[in-house]
Amino acid sequence: MGEGLLMGYCREHFCSRCGYKAVVSGGPDVGMAMSYTLTISCQDCEELHDVGWLEPKFAVEAQGQSTFQWKQLRLRCPKNAAHHWEPYTGQCPVCSAALQINEEGEGYHWD
C-alpha cells in the first residue's frame, strides 16, 4: 500500500529496456481510508492505470439512521472498458521487462 498513513502514494515506475514510464501506486492503495485503488496493466493499450475498486456507500434508513457499506466497483481500463487487463505484477506493459521505481523522480500523495 501507499507510503502515507491512510494517504495514497504514486511514484514513477520505469522500464530501462524500452523507456516506458508511468506514475502509479504500483499495486493496491488507499486514500483517507475511503478510496481504494488497484494498479492494473492493460494488455491492449499497453499502459499502467490506477483504477478504483472500492468506494463507500452511505444510505439513510427510514428511521433517520445512516448505514455504511462498501460498494465494489467493476475493474476496467479507463481508456476502454472492453480492453483486457491484469493486476500489475511489476512487469512493463510494453516489453514485459521488470519495471524499476524511481525513488527520486516524480511522485505525489493523493487522498
Backbone as CSV, one residue per row, in Angstrom:
resi,resn,N_x,N_y,N_z,CA_x,CA_y,CA_z,C_x,C_y,C_z
1,MET,0.825,-1.173,0.000,0.000,0.000,0.000,0.869,1.234,0.000
2,GLY,0.222,2.372,-0.192,0.950,3.633,-0.256,1.746,3.911,0.999
3,GLU,2.681,4.825,0.896,3.590,5.120,1.986,2.952,5.927,3.100
4,GLY,2.022,6.814,2.788,1.446,7.690,3.796,0.411,6.967,4.631
5,LEU,0.270,7.390,5.887,-0.739,6.822,6.757,-2.110,7.216,6.220
6,LEU,-2.829,6.250,5.699,-4.142,6.467,5.108,-4.116,7.506,3.988
7,MET,-3.017,7.597,3.324,-2.898,8.506,2.197,-2.195,7.752,1.071
8,GLY,-2.800,7.721,-0.096,-2.200,7.013,-1.209,-0.934,7.704,-1.697
9,TYR,-0.071,6.928,-2.328,1.166,7.500,-2.853,1.474,6.897,-4.217
10,CYS,1.689,7.756,-5.192,2.072,7.330,-6.537,3.513,7.751,-6.786
11,ARG,4.239,6.930,-7.527,5.598,7.307,-7.910,5.905,6.759,-9.290
12,GLU,6.995,7.255,-9.852,7.350,6.881,-11.221,7.888,5.451,-11.274
13,HIS,7.293,4.665,-12.141,7.777,3.327,-12.471,8.318,3.417,-13.897
14,PHE,9.489,2.848,-14.148,10.072,2.985,-15.477,10.744,1.694,-15.924
15,CYS,10.854,1.583,-17.241,11.478,0.416,-17.870,12.807,0.845,-18.481
16,SER,13.885,0.237,-18.029,15.198,0.586,-18.580,15.415,-0.050,-19.947
17,ARG,14.593,-1.023,-20.321,14.742,-1.666,-21.627,14.081,-0.853,-22.751
18,CYS,12.803,-0.469,-22.564,12.079,0.199,-23.660,11.783,1.675,-23.397
19,GLY,12.015,2.155,-22.165,11.792,3.561,-21.861,10.395,3.905,-21.374
20,TYR,9.515,2.917,-21.209,8.157,3.190,-20.733,8.220,3.799,-19.329
21,LYS,7.335,4.781,-19.047,7.228,5.410,-17.730,5.763,5.608,-17.375
22,ALA,5.465,5.441,-16.096,4.119,5.712,-15.595,4.220,6.102,-14.128
23,VAL,3.400,7.041,-13.706,3.331,7.429,-12.302,2.059,6.799,-11.739
24,VAL,2.246,5.717,-10.970,1.139,4.938,-10.415,1.503,4.478,-9.000
25,SER,0.517,3.941,-8.302,0.759,3.405,-6.958,1.597,2.129,-7.002
26,GLY,1.392,1.317,-8.007,2.159,0.079,-8.133,1.516,-1.117,-7.461
27,GLY,0.238,-1.040,-7.159,-0.476,-2.138,-6.516,-1.725,-1.612,-5.850
28,PRO,-2.223,-2.314,-4.833,-3.381,-1.786,-4.109,-2.956,-0.596,-3.271
29,ASP,-3.839,0.394,-3.138,-3.528,1.597,-2.367,-4.824,2.152,-1.793
30,VAL,-4.694,3.033,-0.812,-5.868,3.607,-0.158,-5.601,5.068,0.172
31,GLY,-6.635,5.889,0.019,-6.546,7.302,0.382,-7.595,7.638,1.422
32,MET,-7.169,8.119,2.569,-8.043,8.528,3.672,-9.036,7.434,4.067
33,ALA,-8.664,6.198,3.863,-9.485,5.023,4.190,-10.851,5.046,3.517
34,MET,-10.996,5.857,2.464,-12.286,5.954,1.797,-12.203,5.711,0.295
35,SER,-11.022,5.621,-0.246,-10.872,5.410,-1.672,-9.799,4.347,-1.893
36,TYR,-10.204,3.225,-2.401,-9.283,2.118,-2.627,-9.023,1.971,-4.124
37,THR,-7.747,1.866,-4.477,-7.378,1.718,-5.886,-6.501,0.488,-6.070
38,LEU,-6.382,0.068,-7.315,-5.526,-1.039,-7.701,-4.837,-0.653,-9.003
39,THR,-3.552,-0.930,-9.105,-2.839,-0.675,-10.357,-3.050,-1.873,-11.269
40,ILE,-3.500,-1.582,-12.494,-3.693,-2.640,-13.488,-2.765,-2.391,-14.678
41,SER,-2.487,-3.459,-15.400,-1.689,-3.400,-16.614,-2.608,-3.771,-17.778
42,CYS,-2.874,-2.801,-18.660,-3.761,-3.053,-19.794,-2.968,-3.693,-20.929
43,GLN,-3.427,-4.834,-21.384,-2.752,-5.562,-22.460,-3.024,-4.947,-23.823
44,ASP,-4.128,-4.200,-23.948,-4.480,-3.617,-25.238,-3.820,-2.260,-25.467
45,CYS,-3.902,-1.360,-24.478,-3.275,-0.046,-24.681,-1.839,-0.016,-24.151
46,GLU,-1.376,-1.120,-23.566,-0.004,-1.270,-23.071,0.382,-0.137,-22.122
47,GLU,-0.481,0.095,-21.116,-0.248,1.132,-20.129,-0.655,0.630,-18.749
48,LEU,-0.076,1.262,-17.723,-0.488,1.023,-16.342,-1.510,2.085,-15.963
49,HIS,-2.495,1.690,-15.169,-3.533,2.608,-14.706,-3.861,2.291,-13.251
50,ASP,-4.098,3.305,-12.444,-4.675,3.123,-11.121,-6.179,3.274,-11.275
51,VAL,-6.923,2.250,-10.871,-8.380,2.278,-11.007,-9.028,2.044,-9.647
52,GLY,-10.161,2.682,-9.428,-10.901,2.491,-8.191,-11.513,1.107,-8.144
53,TRP,-11.490,0.485,-6.954,-12.130,-0.827,-6.834,-13.081,-0.919,-5.649
54,LEU,-12.986,0.001,-4.699,-13.960,0.069,-3.606,-14.277,1.529,-3.340
55,GLU,-15.548,1.801,-3.052,-15.918,3.159,-2.653,-16.993,3.063,-1.574
56,PRO,-17.050,4.046,-0.695,-18.057,3.995,0.366,-19.451,4.268,-0.180
57,LYS,-20.420,3.638,0.432,-21.810,3.849,0.048,-22.598,4.111,1.330
58,PHE,-23.143,5.306,1.429,-23.934,5.699,2.591,-25.400,5.745,2.194
59,ALA,-26.251,5.342,3.109,-27.691,5.407,2.871,-28.375,5.831,4.166
60,VAL,-29.486,6.532,4.034,-30.278,6.937,5.203,-31.512,6.045,5.246
61,GLU,-31.664,5.364,6.381,-32.806,4.470,6.549,-34.043,5.272,6.966
62,ALA,-35.185,4.622,6.944,-36.452,5.280,7.281,-36.433,5.883,8.684
63,GLN,-35.697,5.285,9.609,-35.638,5.795,10.982,-34.670,6.976,11.099
64,GLY,-34.103,7.418,10.012,-33.174,8.541,10.039,-31.737,8.163,10.334
65,GLN,-31.489,6.891,10.557,-30.123,6.441,10.801,-29.426,6.182,9.470
66,SER,-28.157,6.481,9.442,-27.411,6.219,8.218,-26.694,4.877,8.325
67,THR,-26.583,4.224,7.210,-25.855,2.958,7.140,-24.685,3.130,6.192
68,PHE,-23.702,2.316,6.394,-22.490,2.389,5.591,-22.123,0.991,5.133
69,GLN,-21.700,0.902,3.876,-21.162,-0.344,3.352,-20.235,-0.014,2.193
70,TRP,-19.409,-0.960,1.831,-18.503,-0.765,0.705,-19.173,-1.223,-0.580
71,LYS,-19.001,-0.439,-1.610,-19.503,-0.797,-2.930,-18.292,-1.192,-3.773
72,GLN,-18.305,-2.424,-4.279,-17.205,-2.864,-5.131,-17.459,-2.404,-6.561
73,LEU,-16.475,-1.722,-7.111,-16.586,-1.216,-8.473,-16.106,-2.260,-9.464
74,ARG,-16.589,-2.153,-10.664,-16.150,-3.062,-11.719,-14.807,-2.560,-12.252
75,LEU,-13.799,-3.382,-12.134,-12.472,-3.009,-12.607,-12.438,-3.044,-14.126
76,ARG,-11.881,-1.966,-14.708,-11.774,-1.907,-16.162,-10.726,-0.872,-16.536
77,CYS,-10.227,-0.981,-17.742,-9.288,0.001,-18.258,-10.029,1.328,-18.432
78,PRO,-9.463,2.436,-17.942,-10.160,3.712,-18.079,-10.200,4.242,-19.512
79,LYS,-9.391,3.699,-20.390,-9.402,4.148,-21.788,-10.483,3.442,-22.601
80,ASN,-10.758,2.181,-22.253,-11.767,1.425,-22.982,-12.189,0.239,-22.126
81,ALA,-13.458,0.170,-21.776,-13.958,-0.899,-20.907,-13.812,-2.288,-21.510
82,ALA,-13.658,-2.379,-22.824,-13.515,-3.680,-23.483,-12.067,-4.185,-23.487
83,HIS,-11.127,-3.346,-23.072,-9.719,-3.768,-23.055,-9.494,-4.896,-22.052
84,HIS,-8.502,-5.709,-22.353,-8.103,-6.811,-21.480,-6.994,-6.312,-20.557
85,TRP,-7.086,-6.643,-19.281,-6.114,-6.163,-18.314,-5.839,-7.257,-17.296
86,GLU,-4.797,-7.040,-16.515,-4.482,-7.920,-15.394,-3.908,-7.063,-14.271
87,PRO,-3.953,-7.546,-13.037,-3.329,-6.775,-11.955,-1.839,-6.585,-12.246
88,TYR,-1.323,-5.433,-11.914,0.090,-5.115,-12.138,0.967,-6.012,-11.266
89,THR,1.965,-6.629,-11.889,2.861,-7.543,-11.178,4.317,-7.097,-11.221
90,GLY,4.561,-5.858,-11.659,5.926,-5.364,-11.706,6.579,-5.431,-13.071
91,GLN,5.827,-5.902,-14.055,6.377,-6.014,-15.405,5.911,-4.867,-16.287
92,CYS,6.768,-4.495,-17.227,6.449,-3.452,-18.189,5.287,-3.896,-19.073
93,PRO,4.266,-3.061,-19.253,3.143,-3.442,-20.107,3.496,-3.443,-21.594
94,VAL,4.645,-2.885,-21.950,5.061,-2.822,-23.355,5.954,-4.010,-23.723
95,CYS,7.024,-4.235,-22.911,8.017,-5.254,-23.291,8.171,-6.388,-22.279
96,SER,7.447,-6.355,-21.179,7.441,-7.386,-20.125,8.700,-7.436,-19.266
97,ALA,9.624,-6.501,-19.427,10.792,-6.446,-18.545,10.343,-5.970,-17.163
98,ALA,11.169,-6.220,-16.155,10.855,-5.757,-14.800,10.965,-4.232,-14.740
99,LEU,9.910,-3.593,-14.203,9.955,-2.143,-14.030,10.715,-1.795,-12.758
100,GLN,11.339,-0.638,-12.783,12.042,-0.122,-11.618,11.277,1.087,-11.103
101,ILE,11.505,1.417,-9.841,10.864,2.575,-9.228,11.904,3.667,-9.074
102,ASN,11.581,4.840,-9.578,12.468,5.981,-9.460,12.154,6.676,-8.137
103,GLU,12.914,6.351,-7.103,12.668,6.891,-5.760,12.843,8.404,-5.705
104,GLU,13.632,8.962,-6.602,13.877,10.403,-6.599,13.133,11.132,-7.699
105,GLY,12.347,10.395,-8.481,11.613,11.008,-9.584,10.254,11.522,-9.152
106,GLU,9.409,11.720,-10.138,8.085,12.264,-9.899,7.283,11.339,-8.981
107,GLY,6.577,11.922,-8.060,5.720,11.180,-7.150,4.806,12.153,-6.437
108,TYR,3.697,11.648,-5.910,2.781,12.527,-5.182,1.880,11.724,-4.267
109,HIS,1.441,12.364,-3.185,0.451,11.792,-2.288,-0.939,12.142,-2.817
110,TRP,-1.864,11.258,-2.660,-3.250,11.542,-3.020,-4.136,11.061,-1.867
111,ASP,-5.289,11.641,-1.776,-6.250,11.180,-0.766,-7.661,11.462,-1.184
